[in-house]
């Protein structure tokens, strides 16, 4: 399945109904943020409340939640887009 087909399939928002996660990985400039925004917009058009948070903002919140031994869902939207960029050295 090519990338375009995969993104269009995700835009149907069936993964939300199944409560599945979608993770976009790639190098800087690969288009993760525009895809995340597009998927979030598709979900909004279907009446789903959507949140957007950057990895830089999400990670400290998750660390704080871990330290307080609680589950953290920023703002508790049912659908959260958070594009991640990571550099891995082998």
Biopython code that builds the backbone (N, CA, C, O; Angstrom):
import numpy as np
from Bio.PDB.StructureBuilder import StructureBuilder

atoms = [
    (1, "UNK", "N", (0.859, -1.174, 0.000)),
    (1, "UNK", "CA", (0.000, 0.000, 0.000)),
    (1, "UNK", "C", (0.904, 1.235, 0.000)),
    (1, "UNK", "O", (1.816, 1.337, 0.821)),
    (2, "UNK", "N", (0.653, 2.172, -0.919)),
    (2, "UNK", "CA", (1.496, 3.362, -0.962)),
    (2, "UNK", "C", (1.055, 4.378, 0.098)),
    (2, "UNK", "O", (-0.012, 4.244, 0.699)),
    (3, "UNK", "N", (1.885, 5.382, 0.312)),
    (3, "UNK", "CA", (1.630, 6.355, 1.379)),
    (3, "UNK", "C", (0.333, 7.121, 1.180)),
    (3, "UNK", "O", (-0.419, 7.349, 2.128)),
    (4, "UNK", "N", (0.079, 7.515, -0.061)),
    (4, "UNK", "CA", (-1.135, 8.290, -0.338)),
    (4, "UNK", "C", (-2.384, 7.484, 0.029)),
    (4, "UNK", "O", (-3.294, 7.995, 0.683)),
    (5, "UNK", "N", (-2.417, 6.226, -0.398)),
    (5, "UNK", "CA", (-3.553, 5.362, -0.093)),
    (5, "UNK", "C", (-3.711, 5.200, 1.413)),
    (5, "UNK", "O", (-4.825, 5.228, 1.937)),
    (6, "UNK", "N", (-2.588, 5.030, 2.102)),
    (6, "UNK", "CA", (-2.613, 4.861, 3.551)),
    (6, "UNK", "C", (-3.187, 6.094, 4.248)),
    (6, "UNK", "O", (-4.010, 5.971, 5.156)),
    (7, "UNK", "N", (-2.753, 7.279, 3.823)),
    (7, "UNK", "CA", (-3.247, 8.520, 4.434)),
    (7, "UNK", "C", (-4.736, 8.700, 4.138)),
    (7, "UNK", "O", (-5.501, 9.074, 5.027)),
    (8, "UNK", "N", (-5.153, 8.439, 2.902)),
    (8, "UNK", "CA", (-6.574, 8.575, 2.565)),
    (8, "UNK", "C", (-7.433, 7.595, 3.361)),
    (8, "UNK", "O", (-8.555, 7.915, 3.756)),
    (9, "UNK", "N", (-6.894, 6.402, 3.591)),
    (9, "UNK", "CA", (-7.607, 5.418, 4.410)),
    (9, "UNK", "C", (-7.758, 5.920, 5.840)),
    (9, "UNK", "O", (-8.826, 5.779, 6.436)),
    (10, "UNK", "N", (-6.695, 6.506, 6.398)),
    (10, "UNK", "CA", (-6.752, 7.033, 7.761)),
    (10, "UNK", "C", (-7.709, 8.217, 7.857)),
    (10, "UNK", "O", (-8.303, 8.445, 8.911)),
    (11, "UNK", "N", (-7.864, 8.974, 6.772)),
    (11, "UNK", "CA", (-8.747, 10.140, 6.777)),
    (11, "UNK", "C", (-10.218, 9.733, 6.920)),
    (11, "UNK", "O", (-11.058, 10.580, 7.226)),
    (12, "UNK", "N", (-10.542, 8.466, 6.706)),
    (12, "UNK", "CA", (-11.917, 7.997, 6.936)),
    (12, "UNK", "C", (-12.217, 7.904, 8.432)),
    (12, "UNK", "O", (-13.375, 7.760, 8.823)),
    (13, "UNK", "N", (-11.196, 7.986, 9.256)),
    (13, "UNK", "CA", (-11.313, 8.021, 10.725)),
    (13, "UNK", "C", (-11.836, 6.723, 11.330)),
    (13, "UNK", "O", (-12.343, 6.733, 12.451)),
    (14, "UNK", "N", (-11.725, 5.625, 10.625)),
    (14, "UNK", "CA", (-12.164, 4.348, 11.180)),
    (14, "UNK", "C", (-11.280, 3.916, 12.346)),
    (14, "UNK", "O", (-11.727, 3.188, 13.232)),
    (15, "UNK", "N", (-10.027, 4.365, 12.345)),
    (15, "UNK", "CA", (-9.125, 4.037, 13.447)),
    (15, "UNK", "C", (-9.612, 4.664, 14.757)),
    (15, "UNK", "O", (-9.372, 4.114, 15.832)),
    (16, "UNK", "N", (-10.289, 5.804, 14.673)),
    (16, "UNK", "CA", (-10.826, 6.444, 15.878)),
    (16, "UNK", "C", (-11.929, 5.572, 16.464)),
    (16, "UNK", "O", (-11.974, 5.333, 17.671)),
    (17, "UNK", "N", (-12.811, 5.106, 15.598)),
    (17, "UNK", "CA", (-13.915, 4.259, 16.053)),
    (17, "UNK", "C", (-13.391, 2.970, 16.697)),
    (17, "UNK", "O", (-13.983, 2.453, 17.645)),
    (18, "UNK", "N", (-12.266, 2.457, 16.163)),
    (18, "UNK", "CA", (-11.686, 1.225, 16.718)),
    (18, "UNK", "C", (-10.743, 1.519, 17.882)),
    (18, "UNK", "O", (-10.170, 0.605, 18.474)),
    (19, "UNK", "N", (-10.586, 2.814, 18.206)),
    (19, "UNK", "CA", (-9.702, 3.257, 19.295)),
    (19, "UNK", "C", (-8.265, 2.790, 19.075)),
    (19, "UNK", "O", (-7.605, 2.321, 20.002)),
    (20, "UNK", "N", (-7.788, 2.925, 17.830)),
    (20, "UNK", "CA", (-6.431, 2.540, 17.459)),
    (20, "UNK", "C", (-5.561, 3.779, 17.327)),
    (20, "UNK", "O", (-6.048, 4.864, 17.011)),
    (21, "UNK", "N", (-4.280, 3.607, 17.571)),
    (21, "UNK", "CA", (-3.319, 4.685, 17.412)),
    (21, "UNK", "C", (-2.767, 4.685, 15.997)),
    (21, "UNK", "O", (-2.646, 3.639, 15.358)),
    (22, "UNK", "N", (-2.439, 5.868, 15.525)),
    (22, "UNK", "CA", (-1.751, 6.027, 14.244)),
    (22, "UNK", "C", (-0.468, 6.781, 14.547)),
    (22, "UNK", "O", (-0.504, 7.858, 15.142)),
    (23, "UNK", "N", (0.649, 6.229, 14.147)),
    (23, "UNK", "CA", (1.938, 6.855, 14.421)),
    (23, "UNK", "C", (2.632, 7.144, 13.097)),
    (23, "UNK", "O", (2.797, 6.250, 12.267)),
    (24, "UNK", "N", (3.036, 8.394, 12.903)),
    (24, "UNK", "CA", (3.769, 8.793, 11.701)),
    (24, "UNK", "C", (5.220, 9.053, 12.099)),
    (24, "UNK", "O", (5.505, 9.918, 12.927)),
    (25, "UNK", "N", (6.108, 8.310, 11.513)),
    (25, "UNK", "CA", (7.539, 8.475, 11.782)),
    (25, "UNK", "C", (8.247, 8.912, 10.513)),
    (25, "UNK", "O", (7.879, 8.494, 9.415)),
    (26, "UNK", "N", (9.248, 9.739, 10.659)),
    (26, "UNK", "CA", (10.016, 10.151, 9.495)),
    (26, "UNK", "C", (11.016, 11.220, 9.856)),
    (26, "UNK", "O", (10.984, 11.778, 10.952)),
    (27, "UNK", "N", (11.898, 11.497, 8.929)),
    (27, "UNK", "CA", (12.908, 12.532, 9.130)),
    (27, "UNK", "C", (12.265, 13.912, 9.124)),
    (27, "UNK", "O", (11.110, 14.067, 8.728)),
    (28, "UNK", "N", (13.019, 14.907, 9.565)),
    (28, "UNK", "CA", (12.554, 16.289, 9.489)),
    (28, "UNK", "C", (12.220, 16.606, 8.036)),
    (28, "UNK", "O", (12.971, 16.254, 7.127)),
    (29, "UNK", "N", (11.092, 17.272, 7.826)),
    (29, "UNK", "CA", (10.703, 17.658, 6.481)),
    (29, "UNK", "C", (9.974, 16.576, 5.703)),
    (29, "UNK", "O", (9.689, 16.751, 4.518)),
    (30, "UNK", "N", (9.671, 15.461, 6.355)),
    (30, "UNK", "CA", (9.015, 14.348, 5.663)),
    (30, "UNK", "C", (7.519, 14.588, 5.468)),
    (30, "UNK", "O", (6.884, 13.888, 4.679)),
    (31, "UNK", "N", (6.951, 15.558, 6.169)),
    (31, "UNK", "CA", (5.538, 15.868, 6.013)),
    (31, "UNK", "C", (4.633, 15.321, 7.101)),
    (31, "UNK", "O", (3.421, 15.219, 6.913)),
    (32, "UNK", "N", (5.219, 14.966, 8.242)),
    (32, "UNK", "CA", (4.410, 14.407, 9.340)),
    (32, "UNK", "C", (3.403, 15.422, 9.870)),
    (32, "UNK", "O", (2.245, 15.072, 10.100)),
    (33, "UNK", "N", (3.813, 16.657, 10.065)),
    (33, "UNK", "CA", (2.916, 17.670, 10.615)),
    (33, "UNK", "C", (1.750, 17.961, 9.675)),
    (33, "UNK", "O", (0.609, 17.969, 10.137)),
    (34, "UNK", "N", (1.971, 18.200, 8.379)),
    (34, "UNK", "CA", (0.823, 18.420, 7.495)),
    (34, "UNK", "C", (-0.127, 17.224, 7.449)),
    (34, "UNK", "O", (-1.343, 17.398, 7.367)),
    (35, "UNK", "N", (0.420, 16.023, 7.502)),
    (35, "UNK", "CA", (-0.436, 14.828, 7.511)),
    (35, "UNK", "C", (-1.245, 14.782, 8.801)),
    (35, "UNK", "O", (-2.445, 14.510, 8.770)),
    (36, "UNK", "N", (-0.593, 15.049, 9.943)),
    (36, "UNK", "CA", (-1.299, 15.044, 11.231)),
    (36, "UNK", "C", (-2.403, 16.102, 11.246)),
    (36, "UNK", "O", (-3.502, 15.847, 11.737)),
    (37, "UNK", "N", (-2.111, 17.280, 10.713)),
    (37, "UNK", "CA", (-3.125, 18.336, 10.656)),
    (37, "UNK", "C", (-4.280, 17.938, 9.740)),
    (37, "UNK", "O", (-5.442, 18.193, 10.056)),
    (38, "UNK", "N", (-3.960, 17.316, 8.609)),
    (38, "UNK", "CA", (-5.001, 16.866, 7.685)),
    (38, "UNK", "C", (-5.888, 15.799, 8.297)),
    (38, "UNK", "O", (-7.107, 15.829, 8.132)),
    (39, "UNK", "N", (-5.279, 14.852, 9.006)),
    (39, "UNK", "CA", (-6.074, 13.818, 9.663)),
    (39, "UNK", "C", (-6.939, 14.420, 10.766)),
    (39, "UNK", "O", (-8.084, 14.013, 10.962)),
    (40, "UNK", "N", (-6.383, 15.388, 11.480)),
    (40, "UNK", "CA", (-7.163, 16.073, 12.509)),
    (40, "UNK", "C", (-8.338, 16.833, 11.904)),
    (40, "UNK", "O", (-9.437, 16.819, 12.458)),
    (41, "UNK", "N", (-8.114, 17.498, 10.771)),
    (41, "UNK", "CA", (-9.184, 18.219, 10.087)),
    (41, "UNK", "C", (-10.267, 17.251, 9.615)),
    (41, "UNK", "O", (-11.457, 17.536, 9.742)),
    (42, "UNK", "N", (-9.851, 16.104, 9.070)),
    (42, "UNK", "CA", (-10.827, 15.090, 8.629)),
    (42, "UNK", "C", (-11.684, 14.629, 9.809)),
    (42, "UNK", "O", (-12.892, 14.437, 9.673)),
    (43, "UNK", "N", (-11.043, 14.456, 10.966)),
    (43, "UNK", "CA", (-11.789, 14.037, 12.156)),
    (43, "UNK", "C", (-12.754, 15.146, 12.598)),
    (43, "UNK", "O", (-13.887, 14.858, 12.984)),
    (44, "UNK", "N", (-12.315, 16.406, 12.544)),
    (44, "UNK", "CA", (-13.191, 17.533, 12.903)),
    (44, "UNK", "C", (-14.416, 17.561, 12.001)),
    (44, "UNK", "O", (-15.531, 17.805, 12.462)),
    (45, "UNK", "N", (-14.204, 17.311, 10.723)),
    (45, "UNK", "CA", (-15.317, 17.336, 9.774)),
    (45, "UNK", "C", (-16.314, 16.216, 10.048)),
    (45, "UNK", "O", (-17.460, 16.278, 9.604)),
    (46, "UNK", "N", (-15.882, 15.203, 10.773)),
    (46, "UNK", "CA", (-16.778, 14.116, 11.160)),
    (46, "UNK", "C", (-17.354, 14.332, 12.560)),
    (46, "UNK", "O", (-18.027, 13.456, 13.103)),
    (47, "UNK", "N", (-17.084, 15.507, 13.141)),
    (47, "UNK", "CA", (-17.658, 15.851, 14.437)),
    (47, "UNK", "C", (-16.854, 15.396, 15.643)),
    (47, "UNK", "O", (-17.356, 15.425, 16.767)),
    (48, "UNK", "N", (-15.609, 14.974, 15.426)),
    (48, "UNK", "CA", (-14.754, 14.513, 16.526)),
    (48, "UNK", "C", (-13.988, 15.708, 17.088)),
    (48, "UNK", "O", (-13.469, 16.522, 16.324)),
    (49, "UNK", "N", (-13.913, 15.823, 18.409)),
    (49, "UNK", "CA", (-13.097, 16.851, 19.041)),
    (49, "UNK", "C", (-11.632, 16.446, 18.890)),
    (49, "UNK", "O", (-11.257, 15.314, 19.193)),
    (50, "UNK", "N", (-10.817, 17.377, 18.422)),
    (50, "UNK", "CA", (-9.423, 17.079, 18.098)),
    (50, "UNK", "C", (-8.505, 18.033, 18.849)),
    (50, "UNK", "O", (-8.805, 19.218, 18.994)),
    (51, "UNK", "N", (-7.387, 17.501, 19.322)),
    (51, "UNK", "CA", (-6.355, 18.326, 19.932)),
    (51, "UNK", "C", (-5.075, 18.194, 19.132)),
    (51, "UNK", "O", (-4.849, 17.166, 18.494)),
    (52, "UNK", "N", (-4.244, 19.207, 19.155)),
    (52, "UNK", "CA", (-2.945, 19.160, 18.485)),
    (52, "UNK", "C", (-1.904, 19.617, 19.480)),
    (52, "UNK", "O", (-2.058, 20.656, 20.123)),
    (53, "UNK", "N", (-0.843, 18.840, 19.606)),
    (53, "UNK", "CA", (0.231, 19.195, 20.529)),
    (53, "UNK", "C", (1.551, 18.739, 19.907)),
    (53, "UNK", "O", (1.622, 17.692, 19.262)),
    (54, "UNK", "N", (2.570, 19.527, 20.109)),
    (54, "UNK", "CA", (3.886, 19.145, 19.584)),
    (54, "UNK", "C", (4.542, 18.151, 20.539)),
    (54, "UNK", "O", (4.187, 18.066, 21.715)),
    (55, "UNK", "N", (5.490, 17.414, 20.016)),
    (55, "UNK", "CA", (6.224, 16.466, 20.849)),
    (55, "UNK", "C", (6.932, 17.200, 21.982)),
    (55, "UNK", "O", (7.008, 16.701, 23.105)),
    (56, "UNK", "N", (7.450, 18.391, 21.678)),
    (56, "UNK", "CA", (8.171, 19.170, 22.695)),
    (56, "UNK", "C", (7.267, 19.539, 23.863)),
    (56, "UNK", "O", (7.743, 19.660, 24.992)),
    (57, "UNK", "N", (5.985, 19.719, 23.615)),
    (57, "UNK", "CA", (5.038, 20.042, 24.686)),
    (57, "UNK", "C", (4.469, 18.782, 25.332)),
    (57, "UNK", "O", (4.176, 18.782, 26.527)),
    (58, "UNK", "N", (4.312, 17.721, 24.565)),
    (58, "UNK", "CA", (3.688, 16.502, 25.079)),
    (58, "UNK", "C", (4.597, 15.726, 26.032)),
    (58, "UNK", "O", (4.143, 15.238, 27.066)),
    (59, "UNK", "N", (5.869, 15.614, 25.686)),
    (59, "UNK", "CA", (6.783, 14.792, 26.488)),
    (59, "UNK", "C", (6.860, 15.261, 27.942)),
    (59, "UNK", "O", (6.753, 14.422, 28.837)),
    (60, "UNK", "N", (7.040, 16.560, 28.230)),
    (60, "UNK", "CA", (7.061, 16.969, 29.646)),
    (60, "UNK", "C", (5.755, 16.654, 30.375)),
    (60, "UNK", "O", (5.774, 16.312, 31.558)),
    (61, "UNK", "N", (4.620, 16.766, 29.678)),
    (61, "UNK", "CA", (3.339, 16.437, 30.317)),
    (61, "UNK", "C", (3.267, 14.954, 30.652)),
    (61, "UNK", "O", (2.764, 14.578, 31.711)),
    (62, "UNK", "N", (3.765, 14.114, 29.756)),
    (62, "UNK", "CA", (3.758, 12.673, 30.021)),
    (62, "UNK", "C", (4.706, 12.311, 31.155)),
    (62, "UNK", "O", (4.397, 11.439, 31.967)),
    (63, "UNK", "N", (5.856, 12.971, 31.219)),
    (63, "UNK", "CA", (6.811, 12.726, 32.307)),
    (63, "UNK", "C", (6.191, 13.141, 33.636)),
    (63, "UNK", "O", (6.316, 12.430, 34.634)),
    (64, "UNK", "N", (5.526, 14.288, 33.648)),
    (64, "UNK", "CA", (4.859, 14.749, 34.871)),
    (64, "UNK", "C", (3.773, 13.759, 35.299)),
    (64, "UNK", "O", (3.641, 13.451, 36.484)),
    (65, "UNK", "N", (3.008, 13.271, 34.344)),
    (65, "UNK", "CA", (1.956, 12.299, 34.660)),
    (65, "UNK", "C", (2.565, 11.016, 35.221)),
    (65, "UNK", "O", (2.045, 10.434, 36.173)),
    (66, "UNK", "N", (3.674, 10.586, 34.619)),
    (66, "UNK", "CA", (4.343, 9.382, 35.112)),
    (66, "UNK", "C", (4.824, 9.589, 36.544)),
    (66, "UNK", "O", (4.647, 8.723, 37.401)),
    (67, "UNK", "N", (5.431, 10.739, 36.791)),
    (67, "UNK", "CA", (5.944, 11.034, 38.125)),
    (67, "UNK", "C", (4.816, 11.103, 39.161)),
    (67, "UNK", "O", (5.020, 10.773, 40.329)),
    (68, "UNK", "N", (3.647, 11.527, 38.732)),
    (68, "UNK", "CA", (2.501, 11.599, 39.637)),
    (68, "UNK", "C", (1.683, 10.310, 39.609)),
    (68, "UNK", "O", (0.640, 10.207, 40.256)),
    (69, "UNK", "N", (2.177, 9.322, 38.846)),
    (69, "UNK", "CA", (1.522, 8.007, 38.736)),
    (69, "UNK", "C", (0.055, 8.127, 38.335)),
    (69, "UNK", "O", (-0.829, 7.543, 38.962)),
    (70, "UNK", "N", (-0.178, 8.885, 37.294)),
    (70, "UNK", "CA", (-1.531, 9.025, 36.763)),
    (70, "UNK", "C", (-1.477, 9.004, 35.245)),
    (70, "UNK", "O", (-0.433, 9.240, 34.636)),
    (71, "UNK", "N", (-2.601, 8.720, 34.662)),
    (71, "UNK", "CA", (-2.688, 8.752, 33.211)),
    (71, "UNK", "C", (-2.908, 10.191, 32.796)),
    (71, "UNK", "O", (-3.663, 10.922, 33.437)),
    (72, "UNK", "N", (-2.260, 10.590, 31.744)),
    (72, "UNK", "CA", (-2.389, 11.967, 31.278)),
    (72, "UNK", "C", (-2.852, 11.978, 29.837)),
    (72, "UNK", "O", (-2.236, 11.373, 28.960)),
    (73, "UNK", "N", (-3.936, 12.670, 29.615)),
    (73, "UNK", "CA", (-4.412, 12.915, 28.259)),
    (73, "UNK", "C", (-4.600, 14.416, 28.158)),
    (73, "UNK", "O", (-5.607, 14.938, 28.637)),
    (74, "UNK", "N", (-3.662, 15.125, 27.551)),
    (74, "UNK", "CA", (-3.745, 16.590, 27.500)),
    (74, "UNK", "C", (-5.077, 17.072, 26.944)),
    (74, "UNK", "O", (-5.389, 16.825, 25.779)),
    (75, "UNK", "N", (-5.856, 17.752, 27.760)),
    (75, "UNK", "CA", (-7.127, 18.292, 27.333)),
    (75, "UNK", "C", (-8.196, 17.237, 27.093)),
    (75, "UNK", "O", (-9.350, 17.575, 26.830)),
    (76, "UNK", "N", (-7.829, 15.972, 27.181)),
    (76, "UNK", "CA", (-8.731, 14.843, 26.989)),
    (76, "UNK", "C", (-9.526, 14.842, 25.690)),
    (76, "UNK", "O", (-10.696, 14.457, 25.703)),
    (77, "UNK", "N", (-8.930, 15.264, 24.550)),
    (77, "UNK", "CA", (-9.682, 15.108, 23.312)),
    (77, "UNK", "C", (-9.693, 13.637, 22.916)),
    (77, "UNK", "O", (-8.737, 12.917, 23.205)),
    (78, "UNK", "N", (-10.755, 13.178, 22.259)),
    (78, "UNK", "CA", (-10.777, 11.786, 21.820)),
    (78, "UNK", "C", (-9.705, 11.512, 20.764)),
    (78, "UNK", "O", (-9.238, 10.381, 20.627)),
    (79, "UNK", "N", (-9.316, 12.547, 20.021)),
    (79, "UNK", "CA", (-8.364, 12.364, 18.933)),
    (79, "UNK", "C", (-7.273, 13.404, 19.089)),
    (79, "UNK", "O", (-7.556, 14.602, 19.093)),
    (80, "UNK", "N", (-6.056, 12.975, 19.216)),
    (80, "UNK", "CA", (-4.938, 13.881, 19.458)),
    (80, "UNK", "C", (-3.893, 13.690, 18.367)),
    (80, "UNK", "O", (-3.458, 12.567, 18.111)),
    (81, "UNK", "N", (-3.488, 14.778, 17.726)),
    (81, "UNK", "CA", (-2.416, 14.683, 16.750)),
    (81, "UNK", "C", (-1.165, 15.289, 17.362)),
    (81, "UNK", "O", (-1.185, 16.408, 17.875)),
    (82, "UNK", "N", (-0.087, 14.541, 17.299)),
    (82, "UNK", "CA", (1.185, 14.981, 17.862)),
    (82, "UNK", "C", (2.309, 14.442, 16.999)),
    (82, "UNK", "O", (2.822, 13.355, 17.265)),
    (83, "UNK", "N", (2.705, 15.182, 15.965)),
    (83, "UNK", "CA", (3.774, 14.681, 15.095)),
    (83, "UNK", "C", (5.110, 14.644, 15.833)),
    (83, "UNK", "O", (5.485, 15.603, 16.508)),
    (84, "UNK", "N", (5.811, 13.541, 15.700)),
    (84, "UNK", "CA", (7.087, 13.352, 16.367)),
    (84, "UNK", "C", (8.217, 13.302, 15.357)),
    (84, "UNK", "O", (8.064, 12.767, 14.259)),
    (85, "UNK", "N", (9.334, 13.857, 15.734)),
    (85, "UNK", "CA", (10.536, 13.779, 14.936)),
    (85, "UNK", "C", (11.621, 13.273, 15.865)),
    (85, "UNK", "O", (11.792, 13.800, 16.965)),
    (86, "UNK", "N", (12.341, 12.280, 15.447)),
    (86, "UNK", "CA", (13.377, 11.724, 16.327)),
    (86, "UNK", "C", (14.603, 11.360, 15.497)),
    (86, "UNK", "O", (14.497, 10.899, 14.360)),
    (87, "UNK", "N", (15.733, 11.574, 16.081)),
    (87, "UNK", "CA", (16.987, 11.176, 15.440)),
    (87, "UNK", "C", (17.525, 9.999, 16.242)),
    (87, "UNK", "O", (17.702, 10.094, 17.457)),
    (88, "UNK", "N", (17.781, 8.910, 15.570)),
    (88, "UNK", "CA", (18.273, 7.703, 16.237)),
    (88, "UNK", "C", (19.670, 7.401, 15.729)),
    (88, "UNK", "O", (19.897, 7.318, 14.522)),
    (89, "UNK", "N", (20.592, 7.240, 16.642)),
    (89, "UNK", "CA", (21.955, 6.860, 16.283)),
    (89, "UNK", "C", (22.148, 5.388, 16.557)),
    (89, "UNK", "O", (21.740, 4.876, 17.599)),
    (90, "UNK", "N", (22.773, 4.712, 15.613)),
    (90, "UNK", "CA", (23.004, 3.268, 15.785)),
    (90, "UNK", "C", (24.481, 3.017, 15.987)),
    (90, "UNK", "O", (24.895, 1.869, 16.151)),
]
sb = StructureBuilder()
sb.init_structure("model")
sb.init_model(0)
sb.init_chain("A")
sb.init_seg("    ")
for serial, (resi, resn, name, xyz) in enumerate(atoms, 1):
    if name == "N":
        sb.init_residue(resn, " ", resi, " ")
    sb.init_atom(name, np.array(xyz, "f"), 0.0, 1.0, " ", f" {name:<3s}", serial, name[0])
structure = sb.get_structure()
